[in-house]
Amino acid sequence: MQDSKPDSATDSSRDWSPGTGWKKDGKLYPREKFWVNHQPFLKDRGYTLRARYQPDWVASWKKPNAKTDWMNSEDAVVSFYEHLLDSSREDGSLVMLKFIKPSEHPFEIDIAKLFSSETFSSNPRNHCVPIYDVLSIPDDTDGAVLVMPLLYEVQKPPFQTIGEVVEFFRQIFEGLQFMHQNNVAHRDCKYDNFMVDSLPLYTSPPHPHKMSMKRDFSGKTKICSIRTLTPVKYYLVDFGLSRRYNPVDGPPSEFPIWGGDESVPEFRTQDAPCDPFPVDVYCIGNSIRRHFLEGYSGEPPKKGFNFIKDLVADMTKDDPKQRPTMDEVVARFGDITKRLSTWELRSRVTNKDERPLRGIIRSVVHWAKQISLFARRVPPIPTA
């Protein structure tokens, strides 16, 4: 069973066991020590870890004449997921390191390499996160570290317009379609396995785990652009459950493997094999249903997305044979997009429970910007 952890950085202030006391006291959590122990090896391979993960680290707020407390110190920020850690390369670029055990996920490296190969990497329809390197752990025969670009949560910074979200939908549909056309099922298409390279939207790199701050904590981050003006690319990540099939064998049929979405209808009967491709269609449709149409886990639904409601309903039908294929999803979504007016596409992304007065004020500011973009003939759907 795959854990339900994303494959890249998150803006999370959550504290994990054994509690904030360890952090406040300048102690490493036990599961951080893997990275500290392997810091020399990673450094030799050209990857520099943050101060907290250096072998000789002493908490900055514990030093004499410390200027900040632990809550405002960069080296107090912990990577929430034990198998993921951000790093920098010798050229200054930022990357994410992911520790995996090939015995638990035997196909992850091969599939990641497949979509990072020269054959696929130049294809604009490929939205699989590229893998820069695969490092074998010297003291672990069943351990490897995947090196990939540092990506961010899809909604960081927030979407401004319906058109920006339309482009997000288009890219993740296209990305999953590309995987399916190459006979690979993702098998864990949950929302936090969609990531974005939003670095071009900031004046300087945000901290990977606290995006309100610069990476070095020298100040607050500043957003310098929006997706309409600076198109960004979205990626599908985490191939721990992914599997490639041989089309000559016919449609695949195997027992379910639980991913992050436990609502998949086929999984209600765990002793029955199923086709993983319609499961992918369900999961990607359900992600949109939860995060835009209905709301999920305290997140309110959004206004203005009824245009995709019927397509999502078909993608999430209980009977997998009645769901469209990803080829059909992409074709239908293209037709839907063509029918959307410029007014709809430039409309503001807002929660359905937004207070009326606040909505009026924000709408005035929003439409002033949109009129300016319209006058400059900036398309309402950002295209790279």
C-alpha positions in Angstrom: 0.0 0.0 0.0 1.3 3.4 -1.0 1.3 6.1 1.5 -0.8 9.2 0.8 2.1 11.6 0.6 2.7 14.1 -2.2 5.9 14.0 -4.3 7.0 17.6 -3.7 7.0 20.4 -1.3 4.0 21.7 0.6 3.3 24.9 2.5 2.6 23.2 5.7 2.9 24.6 9.2 1.7 21.3 10.8 3.9 19.8 13.4 4.4 16.1 13.6 5.3 13.7 16.4 7.0 13.7 18.8 5.7 17.3 19.1 6.8 20.9 18.8 8.9 20.6 22.0 11.6 18.8 20.1 11.7 21.6 17.5 11.7 24.3 20.1 14.5 22.7 22.0 16.6 22.5 18.8 16.4 18.7 18.4 16.1 16.7 15.2 13.1 14.4 14.9 14.2 10.7 14.7 13.0 10.4 11.1 15.1 13.4 10.0 18.3 11.6 10.8 18.3 9.6 7.6 19.0 12.9 5.7 21.7 14.1 8.2 23.4 10.7 8.1 23.5 10.8 4.3 24.4 14.5 4.0 28.1 13.8 3.1 27.1 11.3 0.4 24.6 13.8 -1.1 27.1 16.6 -0.9 29.6 14.5 -2.9 27.0 14.0 -5.5 26.4 17.7 -5.8 23.4 18.2 -3.6 23.4 20.7 -0.6 20.9 20.3 2.2 19.6 23.1 4.3 21.4 24.1 7.5 19.2 21.9 9.7 20.3 18.8 8.0 24.1 19.4 8.3 25.9 17.0 10.7 27.2 19.9 12.8 23.9 21.7 13.0 23.2 23.8 16.1 19.9 25.5 16.3 20.4 29.2 15.4 18.0 30.4 18.1 20.0 28.5 20.7 23.3 30.3 19.8 24.5 33.3 21.9 23.0 36.7 20.8 20.4 35.0 18.6 18.4 37.5 16.8 15.2 35.5 16.2 13.2 32.9 18.2 12.6 29.4 16.9 9.3 30.2 15.3 11.0 32.7 13.0 14.1 30.7 12.2 14.6 29.0 8.9 16.4 26.0 10.4 13.4 25.3 12.6 11.3 24.4 9.5 10.9 20.7 9.2 10.2 18.7 6.1 6.8 17.3 6.9 7.2 14.1 4.9 10.1 11.9 6.1 10.8 10.5 2.6 11.0 14.0 0.9 13.6 16.8 1.4 14.4 19.9 -0.7 17.9 20.5 -1.7 20.0 22.7 -4.0 22.4 21.8 -6.8 25.8 23.2 -7.5 24.3 25.4 -10.2 21.9 26.9 -7.7 18.8 25.2 -9.0 16.4 23.8 -6.4 15.4 20.2 -6.4 13.4 17.7 -4.4 14.9 14.5 -3.1 12.7 11.5 -2.6 13.8 8.3 -0.8 12.2 5.1 -2.0 12.5 1.4 -1.5 12.4 -0.4 -4.8 11.3 -3.6 -3.1 8.1 -1.8 -2.1 7.6 0.1 -5.3 9.4 -2.0 -8.0 8.2 -0.1 -11.0 8.6 3.5 -9.8 12.2 4.1 -11.1 11.6 2.5 -14.5 8.4 4.5 -15.1 9.9 7.7 -13.9 12.9 7.1 -16.2 10.6 6.2 -19.1 8.9 9.6 -19.1 12.2 11.4 -18.5 13.8 9.7 -21.4 14.8 11.6 -24.5 12.0 10.0 -26.4 9.3 11.5 -24.2 10.9 14.4 -22.4 10.6 16.8 -25.4 6.9 16.0 -25.9 4.8 19.0 -24.7 2.0 16.6 -23.8 4.2 14.9 -21.3 3.3 16.2 -17.8 5.1 13.6 -15.8 7.6 15.1 -13.4 11.1 14.7 -14.8 13.7 12.7 -12.9 17.2 14.3 -13.0 19.0 11.5 -11.3 18.7 8.3 -9.4 21.1 7.8 -6.5 21.8 4.4 -5.0 22.3 4.6 -1.3 25.7 3.2 -0.5 24.8 1.6 2.8 21.3 0.4 1.8 20.8 -2.3 -0.8 17.1 -1.5 -0.9 17.3 2.3 -1.0 17.4 4.9 -3.7 16.9 8.7 -3.9 15.1 10.2 -6.9 16.1 13.8 -7.8 13.4 15.9 -9.4 12.6 19.6 -9.8 11.2 21.4 -6.8 7.5 21.9 -7.4 4.7 23.5 -5.4 1.1 23.0 -4.5 -1.3 23.7 -7.4 -3.1 26.5 -5.6 0.0 28.4 -4.4 -0.4 31.2 -5.3 -4.1 31.1 -5.7 -5.8 30.9 -9.1 -7.1 34.3 -10.2 -9.5 33.4 -13.0 -11.6 30.6 -14.3 -9.4 30.6 -17.4 -6.4 29.8 -15.3 -8.1 26.8 -13.8 -9.3 25.7 -17.2 -5.6 25.5 -18.3 -4.8 23.5 -15.2 -7.6 21.1 -16.0 -6.4 20.8 -19.6 -2.8 20.1 -18.7 -3.6 17.4 -16.1 -6.1 15.7 -18.5 -3.5 15.9 -21.2 -0.8 14.5 -18.9 -2.9 11.5 -17.8 -4.0 10.9 -21.4 -0.3 10.8 -22.4 0.4 8.3 -19.8 -2.5 6.1 -20.8 -1.6 6.3 -24.5 1.8 4.9 -23.5 0.1 2.1 -21.6 0.9 3.4 -18.1 -1.8 3.7 -15.4 -0.9 6.3 -12.7 -3.1 4.5 -10.1 -3.0 7.4 -7.5 -4.5 10.5 -9.2 -5.3 12.4 -6.1 -5.2 16.2 -5.9 -1.9 16.6 -4.2 -0.2 14.4 -6.8 -0.8 17.3 -9.2 2.0 19.9 -8.8 3.0 23.2 -10.5 6.3 25.0 -11.3 5.1 28.3 -9.9 8.6 29.7 -9.4 8.2 32.2 -12.3 5.4 33.8 -10.4 7.6 34.9 -7.5 10.4 37.6 -7.3 12.6 35.1 -5.4 12.2 31.4 -4.6 9.7 30.8 -1.7 10.6 28.5 1.1 9.5 25.0 0.0 7.7 24.4 3.3 6.6 27.9 4.2 5.8 29.7 1.0 5.0 33.0 2.6 8.7 33.4 3.3 11.8 33.6 1.1 13.8 30.4 1.0 16.5 32.0 3.3 13.9 33.6 5.6 15.3 37.0 4.8 11.8 38.3 4.3 8.3 37.7 3.0 7.9 36.4 -0.6 6.5 38.6 -3.2 4.3 37.5 -6.1 5.4 39.3 -9.3 3.0 37.9 -11.8 -0.2 35.9 -12.3 -0.7 32.7 -14.4 -2.6 34.6 -17.1 0.5 36.7 -17.8 3.1 34.1 -17.0 1.8 30.6 -18.0 3.0 27.8 -15.8 3.3 24.1 -16.3 1.5 21.5 -14.2 2.9 18.0 -13.5 1.7 14.6 -12.4 3.9 13.2 -9.7 4.4 10.1 -7.6 4.7 6.9 -9.6 5.0 4.6 -6.6 1.8 2.7 -7.7 2.1 3.3 -11.4 2.3 0.3 -13.8 3.0 -0.2 -17.5 1.0 -2.8 -19.3 1.5 -4.6 -22.6 -1.5 -3.8 -24.9 -1.2 -7.2 -26.7 -2.4 -8.8 -23.5 -5.7 -6.9 -23.7 -7.2 -4.7 -21.0 -5.4 -5.1 -17.7 -7.3 -6.7 -14.8 -5.8 -6.9 -11.4 -6.6 -6.5 -7.7 -7.0 -3.0 -6.4 -4.1 -1.2 -4.7 -5.2 1.5 -2.4 -4.0 5.0 -3.2 -5.0 8.3 -1.8 -8.6 8.2 -3.0 -10.5 5.5 -1.0 -13.9 6.3 -2.6 -13.2 4.4 -5.9 -16.3 2.2 -6.5 -14.3 -0.8 -7.7 -12.5 -0.9 -4.4 -15.6 -1.6 -2.5 -15.2 -5.3 -3.4 -11.5 -5.8 -2.7 -11.6 -9.5 -3.9 -12.5 -8.5 -7.5 -9.8 -7.5 -10.1 -10.4 -4.3 -12.1 -9.0 -2.3 -14.9 -6.7 0.5 -13.5 -7.3 2.9 -16.4 -11.0 3.6 -15.6 -9.8 4.0 -12.0 -7.5 6.8 -13.0 -10.4 8.5 -14.8 -12.5 8.3 -11.7 -9.8 9.6 -9.4 -8.9 12.6 -11.6 -12.5 13.4 -12.0 -13.2 13.0 -8.3 -10.3 15.4 -7.5 -12.0 18.1 -9.5 -15.4 17.3 -8.0 -14.1 17.6 -4.5 -11.9 20.6 -4.8 -14.0 22.8 -7.2 -17.6 21.5 -7.4 -18.5 20.2 -4.0 -15.8 21.1 -1.5 -13.7 18.7 0.5 -12.2 18.4 4.0 -13.2 21.9 5.1 -12.5 23.5 1.7 -15.6 25.2 0.3 -16.8 24.6 -3.2 -16.0 27.2 -5.9 -18.3 29.3 -8.0 -18.4 29.2 -11.8 -17.5 25.6 -12.5 -20.8 24.1 -13.6 -19.4 23.9 -17.1 -17.5 20.8 -16.2 -20.1 19.3 -13.9 -21.5 16.8 -16.5 -18.1 15.6 -17.7 -17.0 15.0 -14.1 -20.3 13.2 -13.4 -19.5 10.8 -16.3 -15.9 10.4 -15.2 -17.0 9.3 -11.7 -19.8 6.9 -12.6 -19.9 3.8 -10.4 -19.8 1.5 -13.4 -16.2 1.8 -14.9 -17.5 0.7 -18.3 -19.7 3.8 -18.5 -16.8 6.2 -17.8 -15.1 8.0 -20.8 -11.6 7.1 -21.7 -9.0 9.9 -21.2 -9.0 10.4 -25.0 -12.7 11.1 -24.8 -12.3 13.3 -21.7 -9.7 15.5 -23.5 -11.9 15.7 -26.6 -15.0 16.6 -24.6 -13.2 19.1 -22.5 -11.8 20.8 -25.6 -15.4 21.2 -26.9 -16.5 22.6 -23.5 -13.7 25.1 -23.4 -14.6 26.4 -26.8 -18.1 27.3 -25.6 -16.9 29.4 -22.6 -17.2 33.1 -23.1 -14.4 35.6 -22.5 -16.5 36.9 -19.6 -16.7 33.5 -18.0 -13.0 32.8 -18.5 -11.9 36.1 -17.0 -14.3 35.7 -14.0 -12.8 35.5 -10.5 -12.2 32.2 -8.8 -14.1 32.5 -5.5 -15.6 30.3 -2.8 -19.4 29.9 -2.8 -19.5 31.0 0.9 -17.7 34.3 0.3 -19.2 37.2 2.2 -21.1 39.5 -0.2 -19.4 42.8 0.9 -15.9 41.2 0.6 -16.9 39.7 -2.8 -18.0 43.1 -4.1 -14.7 44.8 -3.1 -12.6 42.0 -4.5 -14.6 41.9 -7.7 -14.0 45.6 -8.3 -10.2 45.2 -8.0 -10.3 42.0 -10.1 -12.3 43.4 -13.0 -10.1 46.5 -13.1 -7.2 44.2 -13.8 -9.1 42.1 -16.3 -10.1 45.1 -18.3 -6.5 46.1 -18.5 -5.5 42.6 -19.7 -8.3 42.6 -22.2 -7.2 45.9 -23.6 -3.7 44.5 -23.9 -5.2 41.5 -25.8 -3.8 39.0 -23.2 -5.7 35.7 -23.8 -8.0 34.7 -20.9 -6.6 31.1 -21.1 -2.8 31.2 -20.5 -0.9 29.3 -23.1 2.8 28.6 -22.8 
